[in-house]
Every structure is written in structure tokens, then in C-alpha cells.
Amino acid sequence: MDKIIIPDKTDISNHSLLLTPSPLTGSKLFMQILKDWHFSLRKYNLRPVVYREISKVLSCKDPRFATVFFCEDCSTVKSVPFTCKSRFCPSCGNLYNKQRACAIGEHLLDVPHRHVIFTIPELLRPYFLHDRTLLNFIFEASSKTYSVVISKKYPDLIPGIASTMHTFSRSSSWNPHVHCLATEGGINKWGSWKHRPYIDYKDLRLTFQDLLLKKLRTRVPNFRKTEFELKEQYKEGFFVYAPPVEDQSKTSLKTTVKYVTRYLGRPCIGTSRIDSYDGHIVTFHYDAHVSEKIGSNIERKSESISAVDFLLRLTDHIQDPNFKMVRYYGIYSSVTQDSQRMEKAFQRNAVDWLYSPDYHKMREYYSHWQGAYKRDFGEDPQCCPNCQKEMTVLYYRIDGKRFWHLPPKGYGAKSRLKDFTWDFD
């Protein structure tokens, strides 16, 4: 494992208040912070994927890489630059989040669900930061916990679980936890849906604690002492929050799906939460946890840190390549969905999908960049801005060179990133 370099916190106590705040807002302000300070990250021993994702974001919508359209009626030429498709990009990530929310919704059945959140103690968090393969254990322990607790009271039922990983707290610091959309009940071996809303919270917490610690014991050296301390400190188990989805309606479940997927493909802080940036210091706000609310109001907190510390905090949450942030278990797994049990369930009309088949066709259209642009801005990017006729592709511009046919996938990637590539040694 590479040596972990803990960055020194910048002292901002004597920071000059005469610096002019940036007039930019939203994603433009985030991009300005990244452009100003990305080279300062070279002195830290960050993962290679961090540098690659930053390079992709900085090259997003570079005019050297574009598709050039031509209108045959009025001879208008229009250039549409390529996007970076990075999950660290606040612009491209929004489209990815919408795609993932729709994809998860298509896996869900139109039955009552619970929004179950499995969290880990602060003492365990550094283990998952230094060895990110351990994050798989949280997925496995949380899904098995819910299945075990359900099977103890209802042995013949298989629940459905759609899990998403969040690695951040409200202040964007490192705090990995799993959000599960789990069915209240399950499908029995005859294909009948059984609604079973009762859950033993104490059993849920203790089972999750035992399963996770058992898995960590197999991978973390000298873990026995830490395990003993945790069991003494958390005698009722690790914290698990499992409220029913409000009013159990389709609209409420779809809203919950959007909530758990909103940070899967973009920075872990909404750009609207960045209040100011004066070239050195970033100030942002966040709402305190529900447990910290005063009366009926939730306190809003503000934090000011250096731009480098701000970027380091965000880059901690860039996941390694091929790490799956969304996983399905139980009746939502691909194996069970193809089984005879699910076939019987649909034949008996006991269950139905949350989204109709027509919605799938609509999602496929709006997931494409052209459909997403029409939905968000009300105009077709492939139509001529003058005569509104559909334009045809004239050529592709890659690194300033013209290609009359689309090059192979990945062509020009090195030249696209060469201005921002650092040595990883």
C-alpha cells in the first residue's frame, strides 16, 4: 500500500480580508477553484485515479475536441464540444445521477420499502480510507444483515435490496455509509408477495456490527484490540436508521431514489453550497444532522478552509476504477430476477414494477446528450440555430485535427489530457 501523506492544514487565522470574493457562482465557481489550485495537489501522494479525473474535468468542453455540424439549407456551421464524462465534473455528473436514479427505479417493485442507512463508528473510518477494497465489506454486511433479520421471523421470504454507497458526511469529510432501499417483506417460494413491516431494530444493529467486524478481522492485522474496544463502546450495536418511506406512495419512493443517488456521479458538495471564494479561502455551508436540530429548526453551519484543503477533502471521495457504487441483492439481484420464483410472482399478478415499460423507452432517449439538452434547455442541439432544420455531422475535431469518420473509442485521450498530466512516481 502506498504511503499516506496527511496534508498540513493551512492556517487561515491571519488571512487577509481585503481579497475580493469571486463573482462566479455554481459550477463555474467550482471550476475556477480547481483551475487555480489543481497543481498544488502534486506534492501529495494521491491515487492516480484522482489526477486522471481532475485532468478530465479540466479538459471538459475543450473546443479542440468537438463534433462539427453543418446545415445543408443555410450553410450554417455549428461546433459542439465533447464533455469529459467524469463523475467528478459538476456538469457531466448531473446527467449521470439522473441516469442512475432511473436505472435503480426500474429495478424496484411497486411495494412498500424502507430507507435503511448503515453507518460505521468514527474509529473504523481510517481503515476504509487507507484500503478502499474494505468498502465492499460494508455492502456485504448491510445486505446480509437485512436478509438475516427478515429471515429470522419470516424464514420463507426473500426481500429486495438496492444499495448505494455514500462516503461523505454533511461537511464532506470522510464517513462511508450505505443507503439501502429494502422491501418491507418479500416474495415466498410460491411467488406471492408478503408485506411484513415489523423490523427488530436491536437485532438489526447487533447483526450489522457482528458481520462487519467479523469481515474486518480477516483483512486488518492486529484488529482484535480494536474489535474489543468497539464492542465495549457500542453494546447495542452500530447505528442503523431504518424509517419507513413516507406515505409509501410511488411519488415518495421515487423521491427517495433521487435522494440516495444525487451524489453518485458528481462532487460530494452541491455547487450551490459554495458561498464564497476569494482566491485562497473557500467558504461553504451545510445543514447540521437531524440529531443536532434546535426545536423544529435544523441549524445551518458554515465552514471556511483553504482551497487546497477543500479540494483534498473532495478528492477523497473519488472512487477507484470499476468500483460499483450501486448493488442489488435478494429479489433485485440479476440471478433471482431470472428465477422461477419471480416468474411465478408476475404470472400471479402479485407484484408490478415501480416504472412502466414505456418509461424505459423515455429514459433511454433522455439519457442521451441530445435528449438531455432538449429536456433542460428546450432546444435541440442538432438543429440549426437559424432555420431550425436538422443539421448533419460534417466532421469530428480531435486535438485540432479533422476526422471525417468517428475514430475508435479512446482515440486522442492522451493528447486531450497531456496539458494536465502529472508524474505518478
TORTIKOL-995458 format. One record per residue (C-alpha): x, z, y; chain; residue number from 1; residue in three letters. Coordinates in Angstrom, 2 decimals. Layout:
# TORTIKOL-995458
       X       Z       Y c   k   r
       X       Z       Y A NUM ala
...
END
This chain:
# TORTIKOL-995458
       X       Z       Y c   k   r
    0.00    0.00    0.00 A   1 met
    1.32   -0.84    3.49 A   2 asp
    2.38    2.00    5.69 A   3 lys
   -0.39    3.06    8.03 A   4 ile
    0.63    3.35   11.67 A   5 ile
   -1.65    5.63   13.65 A   6 ile
   -1.80    4.36   17.25 A   7 pro
   -0.96    6.74   20.05 A   8 asp
   -3.98    7.47   22.19 A   9 lys
   -3.48    6.18   25.70 A  10 thr
   -3.55    8.85   28.37 A  11 asp
   -6.25    7.86   30.85 A  12 ile
   -6.37   11.12   32.77 A  13 ser
   -4.29    9.66   35.62 A  14 asn
   -5.91    6.25   35.51 A  15 his
   -6.39    4.71   38.94 A  16 ser
   -9.99    4.50   40.05 A  17 leu
   -9.15    1.72   42.53 A  18 leu
   -9.13   -1.03   39.92 A  19 leu
  -12.03   -3.44   40.34 A  20 thr
  -14.55   -3.47   37.47 A  21 pro
  -15.09   -6.84   35.83 A  22 ser
  -18.26   -8.65   36.95 A  23 pro
  -18.72  -10.08   33.44 A  24 leu
  -21.33   -8.72   31.04 A  25 thr
  -22.34   -9.09   27.40 A  26 gly
  -20.31  -11.28   25.06 A  27 ser
  -18.27  -12.74   27.94 A  28 lys
  -17.02   -9.25   28.82 A  29 leu
  -16.08   -8.61   25.18 A  30 phe
  -14.18  -11.89   25.01 A  31 met
  -12.34  -11.03   28.24 A  32 gln
  -11.16   -7.70   26.78 A  33 ile
  -10.00   -9.48   23.63 A  34 leu
   -8.11  -12.17   25.58 A  35 lys
   -6.41   -9.61   27.82 A  36 asp
   -5.17   -7.26   25.10 A  37 trp
   -5.02   -9.05   21.72 A  38 his
   -1.23   -9.49   21.94 A  39 phe
   -0.82   -5.72   22.36 A  40 ser
   -2.09   -5.31   18.80 A  41 leu
    1.04   -6.95   17.39 A  42 arg
    3.01   -3.69   17.38 A  43 lys
    0.55   -2.06   14.96 A  44 tyr
    0.71   -2.63   11.25 A  45 asn
   -2.78   -4.07   10.95 A  46 leu
   -4.13   -6.01    8.00 A  47 arg
   -3.56   -9.80    8.01 A  48 pro
   -7.32  -10.41    7.98 A  49 val
   -7.58   -8.67   11.38 A  50 val
   -5.15  -11.10   13.01 A  51 tyr
   -6.87  -14.08   11.38 A  52 arg
  -10.32  -13.02   12.58 A  53 glu
   -9.08  -12.41   16.12 A  54 ile
   -7.41  -15.83   16.11 A  55 ser
  -10.66  -17.46   15.00 A  56 lys
  -12.67  -15.71   17.72 A  57 val
  -10.21  -16.72   20.44 A  58 leu
  -10.49  -20.35   19.33 A  59 ser
  -14.31  -20.32   19.26 A  60 cys
  -15.81  -23.32   21.09 A  61 lys
  -12.38  -24.73   21.88 A  62 asp
  -13.02  -28.19   23.43 A  63 pro
  -10.14  -29.65   21.37 A  64 arg
  -12.35  -29.26   18.28 A  65 phe
  -15.77  -30.84   18.69 A  66 ala
  -18.33  -33.34   17.49 A  67 thr
  -18.88  -36.17   19.99 A  68 val
  -22.42  -37.62   20.10 A  69 phe
  -23.44  -41.00   21.56 A  70 phe
  -26.84  -42.16   22.85 A  71 cys
  -27.48  -45.80   21.97 A  72 glu
  -30.17  -46.17   24.66 A  73 asp
  -28.41  -44.90   27.80 A  74 cys
  -24.79  -44.74   26.51 A  75 ser
  -24.52  -41.02   27.25 A  76 thr
  -21.65  -39.22   25.52 A  77 val
  -22.01  -35.53   24.69 A  78 lys
  -19.39  -33.20   23.19 A  79 ser
  -20.46  -30.17   21.12 A  80 val
  -17.51  -27.85   20.31 A  81 pro
  -17.12  -26.19   16.92 A  82 phe
  -17.86  -22.49   16.56 A  83 thr
  -15.48  -20.10   14.78 A  84 cys
  -17.95  -18.74   12.18 A  85 lys
  -16.15  -15.39   12.35 A  86 ser
  -18.02  -12.15   11.67 A  87 arg
  -16.03  -10.57   14.50 A  88 phe
  -17.46  -13.03   17.01 A  89 cys
  -20.39  -11.62   19.03 A  90 pro
  -21.90  -15.10   19.32 A  91 ser
  -21.47  -16.52   15.81 A  92 cys
  -22.18  -13.15   14.24 A  93 gly
  -25.72  -13.01   15.59 A  94 asn
  -26.67  -16.14   13.65 A  95 leu
  -25.08  -14.70   10.50 A  96 tyr
  -27.06  -11.47   10.89 A  97 asn
  -30.32  -13.39   11.11 A  98 lys
  -29.42  -15.37    8.01 A  99 gln
  -28.59  -12.24    6.04 A 100 arg
  -31.77  -10.46    7.17 A 101 ala
  -33.86  -13.39    5.94 A 102 cys
  -31.92  -13.60    2.68 A 103 ala
  -32.45   -9.89    1.97 A 104 ile
  -36.13  -10.18    2.86 A 105 gly
  -36.56  -12.94    0.29 A 106 glu
  -35.24  -10.61   -2.42 A 107 his
  -37.74   -7.84   -1.64 A 108 leu
  -41.13   -7.36   -3.23 A 109 leu
  -44.20   -6.56   -1.18 A 110 asp
  -44.34   -2.96   -2.39 A 111 val
  -43.68    0.43   -0.72 A 112 pro
  -40.00    1.08   -0.02 A 113 his
  -37.78    3.91    1.14 A 114 arg
  -34.87    3.59    3.53 A 115 his
  -32.21    5.74    1.81 A 116 val
  -28.91    6.48    3.60 A 117 ile
  -25.97    7.82    1.58 A 118 phe
  -23.21    9.36    3.70 A 119 thr
  -19.87   10.97    2.85 A 120 ile
  -18.13   14.01    4.38 A 121 pro
  -15.52   13.57    7.11 A 122 glu
  -12.81   14.86    4.76 A 123 leu
  -13.24   11.83    2.48 A 124 leu
  -13.29    9.11    5.14 A 125 arg
   -9.48    8.59    5.44 A 126 pro
   -9.29    7.74    1.74 A 127 tyr
  -11.64    4.80    2.23 A 128 phe
   -9.85    3.68    5.41 A 129 leu
   -6.43    3.50    3.73 A 130 his
   -7.69    1.98    0.47 A 131 asp
  -10.71   -0.21    1.13 A 132 arg
  -11.28   -1.02   -2.53 A 133 thr
  -12.71    2.50   -2.80 A 134 leu
  -15.71    1.34   -0.74 A 135 leu
  -17.05   -0.19   -3.96 A 136 asn
  -17.46    3.35   -5.29 A 137 phe
  -19.98    4.21   -2.55 A 138 ile
  -22.07    1.18   -3.52 A 139 phe
  -21.94    2.02   -7.21 A 140 glu
  -22.55    5.75   -6.79 A 141 ala
  -25.50    5.31   -4.40 A 142 ser
  -27.34    2.73   -6.53 A 143 ser
  -26.78    4.66   -9.74 A 144 lys
  -27.90    7.89   -8.04 A 145 thr
  -31.30    6.49   -7.09 A 146 tyr
  -31.82    4.93  -10.52 A 147 ser
  -30.85    8.16  -12.31 A 148 val
  -33.13   10.33  -10.18 A 149 val
  -36.08    7.97  -10.74 A 150 ile
  -35.43    7.70  -14.49 A 151 ser
  -35.36   11.49  -14.96 A 152 lys
  -39.03   11.75  -14.03 A 153 lys
  -40.17    8.23  -14.99 A 154 tyr
  -37.91    7.00  -17.85 A 155 pro
  -39.52    3.58  -18.36 A 156 asp
  -39.31    2.39  -14.71 A 157 leu
  -36.61    0.19  -13.18 A 158 ile
  -36.53    0.41   -9.35 A 159 pro
  -35.28   -2.28   -6.98 A 160 gly
  -32.39   -1.53   -4.62 A 161 ile
  -30.94   -3.70   -1.84 A 162 ala
  -27.82   -2.04   -0.40 A 163 ser
  -25.85   -2.78    2.77 A 164 thr
  -22.59   -1.17    3.89 A 165 met
  -22.01    0.21    7.39 A 166 his
  -18.51    1.54    8.10 A 167 thr
  -19.07    2.90   11.60 A 168 phe
  -20.72    5.78   13.40 A 169 ser
  -22.71    5.56   16.62 A 170 arg
  -19.45    5.84   18.60 A 171 ser
  -17.93    3.02   16.45 A 172 ser
  -15.46    5.37   14.75 A 173 ser
  -14.80    5.14   11.00 A 174 trp
  -17.73    6.51    8.99 A 175 asn
  -18.60    4.45    5.88 A 176 pro
  -22.12    4.88    4.53 A 177 his
  -24.66    2.82    2.60 A 178 val
  -28.20    1.88    3.64 A 179 his
  -30.45    1.26    0.64 A 180 cys
  -33.91   -0.30    0.71 A 181 leu
  -35.26    1.15   -2.53 A 182 ala
  -38.70    0.74   -4.07 A 183 thr
  -40.93    3.78   -4.42 A 184 glu
  -41.34    3.43   -8.15 A 185 gly
  -40.53    0.41  -10.30 A 186 gly
  -41.63   -2.04  -12.95 A 187 ile
  -42.12   -0.87  -16.53 A 188 asn
  -41.30   -2.82  -19.69 A 189 lys
  -44.80   -4.36  -19.77 A 190 trp
  -44.31   -5.88  -16.30 A 191 gly
  -46.64   -3.52  -14.46 A 192 ser
  -45.74   -2.10  -11.07 A 193 trp
  -45.99    1.70  -10.83 A 194 lys
  -45.95    3.40   -7.43 A 195 his
  -44.10    6.73   -7.72 A 196 arg
  -43.36    8.11   -4.22 A 197 pro
  -42.01   11.51   -5.27 A 198 tyr
  -38.22   12.00   -4.97 A 199 ile
  -36.28   15.20   -5.65 A 200 asp
  -34.02   15.41   -2.58 A 201 tyr
  -31.81   18.15   -4.00 A 202 lys
  -31.23   16.19   -7.18 A 203 asp
  -30.52   13.08   -5.07 A 204 leu
  -27.77   14.84   -3.08 A 205 arg
  -26.11   16.59   -6.01 A 206 leu
  -26.15   13.48   -8.21 A 207 thr
  -24.59   11.36   -5.48 A 208 phe
  -21.90   13.99   -4.93 A 209 gln
  -21.03   14.25   -8.62 A 210 asp
  -20.94   10.49   -9.22 A 211 leu
  -18.81    9.69   -6.18 A 212 leu
  -16.30   12.49   -6.77 A 213 leu
  -16.01   11.51  -10.42 A 214 lys
  -15.15    7.92   -9.45 A 215 lys
  -12.63    9.00   -6.80 A 216 leu
  -10.93   11.29   -9.32 A 217 arg
   -9.95    8.24  -11.39 A 218 thr
   -8.23    6.49   -8.46 A 219 arg
   -6.96    9.07   -5.98 A 220 val
   -3.88   11.05   -7.10 A 221 pro
   -3.97   14.85   -6.79 A 222 asn
   -7.68   14.77   -5.97 A 223 phe
   -8.69   17.91   -7.89 A 224 arg
   -7.99   20.28   -5.00 A 225 lys
   -9.95   18.17   -2.52 A 226 thr
  -12.82   17.89   -5.00 A 227 glu
  -12.94   21.67   -5.41 A 228 phe
  -12.99   22.19   -1.61 A 229 glu
  -15.83   19.70   -1.19 A 230 leu
  -17.97   21.26   -3.90 A 231 lys
  -17.47   24.68   -2.33 A 232 glu
  -18.33   23.40    1.13 A 233 gln
  -21.28   21.20    0.09 A 234 tyr
  -23.03   23.30   -2.53 A 235 lys
  -26.30   21.39   -2.01 A 236 glu
  -24.59   18.02   -2.34 A 237 gly
  -23.60   15.32    0.13 A 238 phe
  -26.10   14.36    2.81 A 239 phe
  -28.72   11.81    1.78 A 240 val
  -31.51   10.75    4.14 A 241 tyr
  -34.50    9.15    2.41 A 242 ala
  -37.62    8.89    4.60 A 243 pro
  -40.44    6.50    3.61 A 244 pro
  -40.60    3.26    5.56 A 245 val
  -43.12    3.82    8.35 A 246 glu
  -46.75    2.90    7.50 A 247 asp
  -45.48    0.82    4.52 A 248 gln
  -46.61   -2.45    6.11 A 249 ser
  -44.88   -5.82    5.86 A 250 lys
  -44.01   -5.71    9.56 A 251 thr
  -42.39   -2.29    9.25 A 252 ser
  -40.33   -3.31    6.21 A 253 leu
  -39.13   -6.49    7.92 A 254 lys
  -38.11   -4.43   10.96 A 255 thr
  -36.12   -2.09    8.72 A 256 thr
  -34.37   -5.07    7.12 A 257 val
  -33.30   -6.30   10.56 A 258 lys
  -32.01   -2.82   11.42 A 259 tyr
  -29.77   -2.47    8.36 A 260 val
  -28.33   -5.99    8.76 A 261 thr
  -27.77   -6.12   12.52 A 262 arg
  -24.02   -5.35   12.35 A 263 tyr
  -23.08   -7.21    9.16 A 264 leu
  -21.68  -10.22   10.99 A 265 gly
  -20.64   -9.12   14.46 A 266 arg
  -18.64   -6.33   16.13 A 267 pro
  -19.93   -2.85   15.38 A 268 cys
  -20.83   -2.28   19.03 A 269 ile
  -23.52   -4.23   20.80 A 270 gly
  -22.08   -6.06   23.81 A 271 thr
  -24.91   -4.64   25.95 A 272 ser
  -23.46   -1.17   25.34 A 273 arg
  -20.18   -2.01   27.12 A 274 ile
  -20.80   -0.60   30.60 A 275 asp
  -17.59   -1.49   32.46 A 276 ser
  -14.05   -2.80   32.12 A 277 tyr
  -11.50   -2.70   34.90 A 278 asp
   -8.62   -4.43   33.14 A 279 gly
   -7.34   -1.29   31.39 A 280 his
  -10.20    1.10   30.58 A 281 ile
  -13.38    0.29   28.67 A 282 val
  -16.46    2.45   29.17 A 283 thr
  -19.34    2.21   26.72 A 284 phe
  -22.38    4.28   25.79 A 285 his
  -24.27    5.18   22.64 A 286 tyr
  -27.23    7.32   21.66 A 287 asp
  -26.49   10.65   20.01 A 288 ala
  -27.63   11.29   16.46 A 289 his
  -31.22   12.36   15.90 A 290 val
  -29.99   15.81   14.89 A 291 ser
  -28.47   16.22   18.37 A 292 glu
  -31.56   15.35   20.37 A 293 lys
  -32.79   17.73   23.05 A 294 ile
  -36.50   18.29   22.67 A 295 gly
  -38.15   14.90   22.27 A 296 ser
  -35.32   13.04   24.05 A 297 asn
  -32.19   11.64   22.46 A 298 ile
  -29.09   12.28   24.54 A 299 glu
  -27.14    9.22   25.71 A 300 arg
  -23.38    9.68   25.57 A 301 lys
  -20.66    7.76   27.39 A 302 ser
  -17.01    7.32   26.42 A 303 glu
  -14.03    5.82   28.27 A 304 ser
  -10.94    4.74   26.31 A 305 ile
   -8.09    2.29   26.80 A 306 ser
   -8.75   -1.36   25.94 A 307 ala
   -6.20   -1.27   23.10 A 308 val
   -7.80    1.81   21.53 A 309 asp
  -11.18    0.14   21.94 A 310 phe
  -10.03   -2.96   20.04 A 311 leu
   -8.30   -0.88   17.36 A 312 leu
  -11.49    1.04   16.80 A 313 arg
  -13.47   -2.18   16.33 A 314 leu
  -10.93   -3.94   14.12 A 315 thr
  -11.08   -1.06   11.63 A 316 asp
  -14.48   -2.42   10.61 A 317 his
  -13.35   -5.97    9.83 A 318 ile
  -13.80   -6.20    6.08 A 319 gln
  -11.34   -7.73    3.65 A 320 asp
  -12.00  -11.28    2.44 A 321 pro
  -14.63  -11.64   -0.31 A 322 asn
  -15.87   -8.07    0.13 A 323 phe
  -19.64   -8.17   -0.38 A 324 lys
  -21.46   -6.21    2.32 A 325 met
  -24.87   -6.72    0.65 A 326 val
  -25.55   -5.95   -3.02 A 327 arg
  -28.62   -5.86   -5.24 A 328 tyr
  -29.41   -3.53   -8.13 A 329 tyr
  -32.27   -2.85  -10.54 A 330 gly
  -35.10   -5.36  -10.45 A 331 ile
  -33.45   -7.03   -7.43 A 332 tyr
  -30.29   -7.93   -9.36 A 333 ser
  -29.95  -11.55  -10.48 A 334 ser
  -29.86  -10.51  -14.15 A 335 val
  -33.14   -8.59  -14.02 A 336 thr
  -34.94  -11.20  -11.91 A 337 gln
  -34.34  -13.77  -14.65 A 338 asp
  -35.53  -11.40  -17.39 A 339 ser
  -38.84  -11.37  -19.26 A 340 gln
  -39.80   -8.12  -17.56 A 341 arg
  -40.01   -9.81  -14.13 A 342 met
  -41.69  -12.87  -15.62 A 343 glu
  -44.44  -10.64  -17.01 A 344 lys
  -44.80   -8.92  -13.64 A 345 ala
  -45.54  -12.19  -11.86 A 346 phe
  -47.78  -13.52  -14.64 A 347 gln
  -49.99  -10.45  -14.35 A 348 arg
  -50.10  -10.82  -10.52 A 349 asn
  -48.97   -7.22  -10.20 A 350 ala
  -46.36   -7.94   -7.53 A 351 val
  -45.54  -10.55   -4.91 A 352 asp
  -42.60  -11.35   -2.67 A 353 trp
  -42.33   -9.99    0.86 A 354 leu
  -41.81  -13.51    2.20 A 355 tyr
  -43.80  -16.55    1.09 A 356 ser
  -42.09  -19.73   -0.28 A 357 pro
  -42.94  -21.55    2.96 A 358 asp
  -40.83  -19.04    4.85 A 359 tyr
  -37.80  -20.01    2.76 A 360 his
  -38.03  -23.63    3.98 A 361 lys
  -38.32  -22.45    7.58 A 362 met
  -35.30  -20.15    7.18 A 363 arg
  -33.20  -22.97    5.77 A 364 glu
  -33.94  -25.01    8.88 A 365 tyr
  -33.32  -22.29   11.44 A 366 tyr
  -30.14  -21.16    9.67 A 367 ser
  -28.54  -24.47   10.61 A 368 his
  -26.91  -24.54   14.03 A 369 trp
  -29.30  -27.22   15.29 A 370 gln
  -32.42  -25.26   14.32 A 371 gly
  -30.99  -22.01   15.68 A 372 ala
  -30.22  -23.69   19.01 A 373 tyr
  -33.76  -25.06   19.26 A 374 lys
  -35.22  -21.64   18.49 A 375 arg
  -33.09  -19.75   21.02 A 376 asp
  -32.89  -22.26   23.88 A 377 phe
  -35.91  -24.50   23.33 A 378 gly
  -34.00  -27.79   23.19 A 379 glu
  -32.43  -29.97   20.53 A 380 asp
  -28.62  -30.14   20.94 A 381 pro
  -28.57  -33.55   19.24 A 382 gln
  -30.96  -35.07   21.78 A 383 cys
  -29.73  -36.96   24.82 A 384 cys
  -29.97  -34.79   27.99 A 385 pro
  -31.06  -37.86   29.99 A 386 asn
  -33.54  -39.84   27.88 A 387 cys
  -34.31  -37.16   25.24 A 388 gln
  -33.63  -39.65   22.41 A 389 lys
  -31.81  -38.53   19.28 A 390 glu
  -28.08  -39.11   19.52 A 391 met
  -25.75  -40.28   16.73 A 392 thr
  -22.29  -38.99   15.85 A 393 val
  -19.62  -41.12   17.49 A 394 leu
  -16.51  -39.34   16.21 A 395 tyr
  -15.00  -35.91   15.49 A 396 tyr
  -12.28  -34.49   17.72 A 397 arg
   -9.82  -32.19   15.93 A 398 ile
   -6.77  -30.92   17.80 A 399 asp
   -7.27  -33.72   20.32 A 400 gly
   -7.26  -36.47   17.65 A 401 lys
  -10.21  -38.72   16.84 A 402 arg
  -11.65  -38.95   13.33 A 403 phe
  -14.43  -41.42   12.61 A 404 trp
  -15.36  -39.61    9.41 A 405 his
  -15.56  -35.86    8.89 A 406 leu
  -12.19  -34.63    7.48 A 407 pro
  -12.05  -32.39    4.41 A 408 pro
  -13.16  -28.81    4.88 A 409 lys
  -10.42  -26.65    6.36 A 410 gly
   -8.51  -29.59    7.82 A 411 tyr
   -6.92  -28.66   11.11 A 412 gly
   -7.34  -24.93   10.55 A 413 ala
   -3.64  -24.26   11.06 A 414 lys
   -3.49  -26.22   14.30 A 415 ser
   -6.63  -24.50   15.51 A 416 arg
   -5.04  -21.08   15.06 A 417 leu
   -1.42  -21.91   15.90 A 418 lys
   -1.67  -20.67   19.51 A 419 asp
   -2.75  -17.22   18.36 A 420 phe
   -0.93  -16.74   15.03 A 421 thr
    1.39  -13.76   14.64 A 422 trp
    4.01  -12.98   12.06 A 423 asp
    2.62  -10.60    9.42 A 424 phe
    6.06   -9.36    8.29 A 425 asp
END
